[in-house]
């Protein structure tokens, strides 16, 4: 893991009234935390606030050649990545992303722990994995802090999951199509006090969240890379969004050639 001294400063490009400011790296990341909590509701009106964090190359790839997003991000992205996790009650990911990116129980960097407490977050960040089948890496379920598993009543592993990690850590949604109902899942997370949700992909999960009009914010890192190939985009959906989802820029940062944007998603009917 990178030390703070190894991280680059970030220049503010937007909003225009703050353009030219330089955010130097510091263990508590107070300036970045202030930027990312601006317009963040303390008590989300819908019970949960869903922020998504993704990375893309300039040619639109969500992964590198090894199918991992970790190969197209860098030190500038890491600063925002760790800050967003420190502000989250729970990190939500799809099962395939958890496998490929090798997720484990999540930790809060020492420098951000006090700031996290000041924002009213619990000491530990929960991990929730969406899997209709309930088929997850065995090692992940065997950890001292296993993830919350979001699945369906049709999962063939439902009973085994409840026995292995405890029924309180299994969220079950009903679905005739065998697909997790993300609206129900988010409501269940909110009922557990996990109201600030950070979704980290992959593209299929983000597509499903957007289709269901469940995303409040989208943070996208654009890495100065061209990778070519058949890589996925950050959003995978078999159908066009009708209507297209509109975004409002909240801020844009730059560091080491990397652009880091934060966008408000205009919810349907808003």
N, C-alpha and C positions, 0 to 999 in steps of 0.2 A: 504494500500500500504506500502511496506517495506521501511524503511529509509536506507540511504547509510550506516550508522554504522552497520546495521544488515546484510550487504552483505559480502560474503566471498572473499578473494583474489583469483585470478586466476593465475595458473602457466602455462607458455608457454612450450609446449612439441614440437611443430613444429611451424615454421621452425627450423631446427637443429641449425642454427647459433644464434638463440635466446633462445634455450632450457635452462631452469633454471631461466629465468626472472620471476619475480613475479609482477603481476599487482594488486596493492592495490586499493580497492574501493575509489572513490572520486566523489564529486557531479558533476563535469564536465566530468568525464570519458575520460580525454584527451588521455590516453594511449590506451584504447579500441577503441576510435574513430579513432586514427591513424592507428591501426591494421586493422580495417574494411574499411578504405578508401584507404588502399594500393591496387593498381591495380583497383581501382574503377574509371571508366571514368567520367570526368567532363561533357563532352558532348557525351553521348552514340552514337556510330556510326550508330546504327539502330533506333535512336530516343528515345528508352527507354532501360533501364537496369533493368532486372528482377532478383531480389534476393528473394529466398524462405527461410523461417525460419520454421522449424518443430522440434518436440520433439518425441522421441521414447524410450520405455523401452529396456532393454537388450534383452528381448525375442521378440522384434519387434513390440510391440503394440504402436499405435499412440494415444491411449486414455486409461484411467482407466476404472473401472467397471461402472462408471456413464456416459460413452461415451464422457467425456470431457478430453481434453489434459491438462487442468489445474491441474488435480489430479496426473500427473506424472512428473511435472516440479518442480523446487525448486528455492532457492535463487541464485544459480550460474547461472541458466538459465535466471533468471529475469534480471541480469546485462546485459547480451547480448541482451535480448529482448528489453529493454528500449533503449539501444544504437542503435540497428538497426532501431527502429521506429524514433529515432531522426534524422537519416540519410535519411529517406524516404520522398518523396513528397506525396505518396499515399500508403495506405495499402489495398491490394486486397484480398477479402475472398469470399468463396462460401456462398450461402444463408443458407444452413444447419449449417455450422460452425458458422455463425453470430447468428443463433437462439440458438444453444446448448451452445456456449461459452458466450452468452449474450453480444454481442458487443454493444457499445454505441459510441457517438462521441469521437474522440481521443484527448488526451492532451499530451503535451510535458512536462516532468519533469522540474522544475525550473532550476536545475543545468545544464541542457542540452540545454536550450533555446538559450543562447548566442553562444554556439558552433554551433548550428543549423544555426543561422544567418550567422556565419562565413563561413559556407559551401554553402551559397547562397540559403538555403531553405526558404520557406515561414514560417511565424510564426506558422501556424496550419498544422497538418497532415490531409490530406483528407482520408476518408474511402470510398472505392468502393466495392459494393457487386454484385456478379454475380448471376443472377436469371433468368432463361429462362421464368418462369411463371410470374415473377414480384411480387410474393406473399412474402411479408416481414413482420416482426413484426410491428404492427401499431405504437407502441411507438417509434420505431427507426425512422420512417418516420416523426413523429411529433416533433422531437427534433429541437432545434434552428439551429443546424448545421446538417441537414439530410445528409445521405450518397449519393454518386453518385450511381445510379443503372444501371447496365449493363444487358441488356435484349435483346429480339428479337422483330422483327416486328409482330410476331404472339402472343405476350403476351396479354392475355385477360385484363390485368390491365394497358396496356400502356397509354391509355388516362387518367386514374385516377392518375397514377404516375406523368405524366406531369403536371397535375393540382395541385397535392398535393405538390410536391417538386420543380416544375419548369422544363420546357423542357430542360434548360441548364444543369440540373443535371441528365438527362436520356440519356444514350448511347444506341443506337439501332443498332443491327447488323442483317443482313438478314441471314436466314438459313432455307433451305427446311426441314431439320430434326428437327427443333425446338430447336436447340442447339446453345448457344452463340458462335459466331466466336471470339475467344480470340485474334487472330491476329488483327482483325479490332478494337476490344475493346482497346488493348494496343496502337494502333496507335492513337485512339481518345484521350486516356489519355495523350499521348505525345504531341498531338496538343494543349492540355490545359496547357502545361508547366509542366505536372506531369511525368517527365522523369525517376525518380528513384522510381521504383515500388517494394514494399515489399509484397510478397504473403505469407499469413499465413495459407493456406489450405482452406478446408480440403484435404484429400487424393484424392478425385475425381478431384478437381480443379488442384492439382499438377500433376496428371496423364494426364489431358488434356493439360496442359502447356508443359509437357515433350513430349507428342505425337506430338505436333505442333512445337517442337524444339524452344521454346520461353524462356527457362530458361538459365540465364547466371551464376548464383551462387546458391548453395544450402548450407544452414547452418543447421546442425542437432545437436541437443542436445541429448545425450544418457544418460538416467537416470539409476542409479544402482538399478533397480527394475525388478522383474519378476511378471507379472500380470496374465498370462495364459488367459483362456477364448477365445472368438471369436473376439477379438479386430481387427480393421483394421490395415494394415501397413500404413506408411506415404504416399505411392503411391498406388492408386487404378486404375487399368486399366484392361479391359476385355481381352486385347490382350498382348502378349509379345512384348516388344520393339525390333524391327528388323531394324537396329542393336541395341544392348544394348548401352545405353548411358555411355560414359566414363567420369570419374571425375579426376581432378587433385587437390591434397590437397594444400590449401593455408596456413592454420594454424590449430593447434589443441591446445586447452586449457583444463585445468583440475582444478576443484574446488569442494570440498566436495564430492569426488567420482564421480562427473559428468564429462563427456567428451563433449567438445563443439567444433565441427569441422566446418570448412569453406572450401567448395569445389568449384572449377571452373568446370562448365559443358562444356564439349567439344561439341560445336555446330556441327551439321551434315555438312559435307563439309568443315569444318575448317582445 
